[in-house]
């Protein structure tokens, strides 16, 4: 998901109908430049060298989303069929890129652990995956230090005995869908959301060849020819 505003202009896009490194491409109606979808960047045309801003998003249960955002609009096609939420499968990674650094988190491993504290290019991040529903959120894990006004601190997150996300440093508990502390010394603090892409690992590595991967690569079972 990208912000389609560029240089004071709101661009209109269409599906280019071709693939670039096995990923879909767009074209903008103004210049007919061709854009690579994962990068949000022009690969051919007069806009070559330009790119859009990747926006934070969430893969989250519909009930939880509509409860927080009751005015949400739903995309439907001409038949009135709505488009359901994307559910990562066992071969997906949660791809996070910050400046020149990138990490792909294998979805099954991240879901099993629930909370992944990491650093990407010197930026402390936390990847949160609901162990039941598979909802995904990614945030910078920095917040104001209540003991030192004006200073920030890096937080380390974990699941407590009640299954809630809390930070180790202050024992504040957090609403992961909002990235907000709901109890403890940091109550009212909101973390900065980090954009991510859900992708097959090979596709993520195509666009970010210097990426590292976190977790275990799922092993696809061989077909049973004799069953």
N, C-alpha and C positions, 0 to 999 in steps of 0.2 A: 504494500500500500504506500503510495507516494503522493506528496503534495504536487499538484499539477500546475502550480503557479511558478512562473519563471520570468525574471526580469520585468516584473510588473504586469505580465500577461497571463491569463488563465488559458492553458492549452486544452484542446479537445483531441482525444486519442481514439484510435480504432485498432482492431486486431490486424496485424500485418499479414497473417496467414502463413508465415514462415517461422523456422526455428533458427536460433543462434546458440551453438553449443548445447543443443537439445532442450532449450528453453524458449518460451514464446517471445515474439517480438511485437511491438506496437508501431504505429506511425502517427505523427501529429498532423492534423488537418491543415495547419498553416503553412508548413514547409515540406511536408511529406518526408521528413527525416525518419529514419528507422531507429527504434530504441530497444535495447536489451532489457527485458522485464526485471530480472533479479537485481541488476545494477541501477535501473532507472536512468540509464545513460545512453546517449546517442552513439550508434556504431556506424551509421552511414547517413550522409546528407549535410545540408548547410548548417545544422546545429551541432555537428560533430565537436566533441569536447565539452558539451554541456551535460548537466545531470540534474535530476530532481532530488528533493529531500525525502528520505525514507521516514515514514511516520510510524510512531509506536502503535501497536495493535495488540489484541488479545485473542486467543482461542479459549473460549469460555462457554459454559452452559447457557443456553438461551434463557432459562428461567432466571438465573442470576443476573444476566445482562439486562433483561427487560425490567426487572425489579429496580435496578439502579437508573435505567434510562428509559422511562415509560414512553417518551416521545420518539423512540427509535423508528426509522423508516426501514422497510424490508424490501429488498430487490426482488422483483418478480418478472417473469418473461411474459410474452403476449398471451400465453395460455393461462396465466394466473398462477403458475407454479413457482413457488419460492425456492431460493437456493439455500440449502442447509449449511450448517457450519462445517468447516473443514476439520476432519478428525485425523490427526497424525497416525500413520500406521507404524508397524514395528521397524521399518527400514528408514524412517525419517530421522533427520537431525534438526535440532533447534539451532539455526545459524545466527551467530551474533558477530558483527564486524564493527570495530571502533578504530577509526583512522586506518592505519596500515596493518592492524592485527585482526585476526579472525579465529573463532573457535566454533566447531560444530558439536553440539551435545546430543549424543544418541538418545532418542526419546525414551526407549524402554529403561535404560540405566537411570536417566534423570527422573522418570516417574517412580522407579523403585526407591530411589533415595529421597525424593520429595523436595529437598533443598540442596542446591549446589552453590557453594561460595567459591568464587574464582576471581582472577585478575586477567583483563584483556588489554594488552598494550599499556599497562600501568594504571588502568581504571578498574577499581574493585566493583564486581558485579555479583548479583545473585540471581540464579535461575530457579524458579519455583514451579513445580508441577504437582497438581492435585493427584494424590495417589489412587483415588477412586475414579474421578471423572476425567482426568487427564488435562484439565485446564492449565494453561501456560502463562506465566508472567515473568518478565525480566526487568530488573531495576539496577541502578547504581546503588551500592550499599554504603552510602555516606550520609551522614546526618549531623546536625549541630550537636556539640558536646555540652550537655546540661551542666557539667562541672566546670567548664571553661568557656564562658560566654564569648561569642565571636569566633570560636574555633570549631572546626568540624572533626569528625572521627569516622573511621571505617568500622562498620558493624559486621559481626559474624552471626549468621542466622542459623536456627535449628528448629526442629519440632520438639515441643515440650511433651510432658506426660499426657496431656489432654489432646494431643494432636494438633495444637495451634502453633503457628509460626511465631517465634520470639527471637529477640537478639540476645546474644550471650552477655554483652557488655552492660546492659541496663535492665534486662529481663522484661522489657516492654513487649507487649503482644501486638501483632500486626494483622490488619485486614489485607490479605494479599491481592484481592481484586482491585483495591483502591491504592495499594502501596502506602497505606496510612497506619500509624500507630494508634491503637484504640485504647490502650491502657498502659500504665507505667510512666516513668519519667519522660519518655519521648511522646506521650500522647499528643496527637494533633500534628506531629511531624509527617511530612509526605515525601516519599522517595521519588527520584526522577526516573521515569520509565525509559527503557532502552528498546529501540526497535529490534525485531528479529524476523527471520524468515524460516518457515518450515519447508524442508527440502530433502530430496534424496541425497545421501552423502556424496555420491559421485557428481551430482549436479552442483552441489555447494562447492566442492573442490575444483570443479571446472572454472568457476567464476572467482574463487579465492584460493589459488594454488598454494599459497603459503599457510593455509589454515592448519590448525591442529585439531584433533578430535578428543572428546572427553567421553569416557564410558566404554562399554563393550559393543563392538560391531555385531549386530544380530546375525546369526547363521541361518541362511535360508535352507529349509529341509530339502533334501533331494527327492524328486518324484518317485513314488513307489510303483515301479513298472511290473512288479510281480504280485501286487496286492489284489 
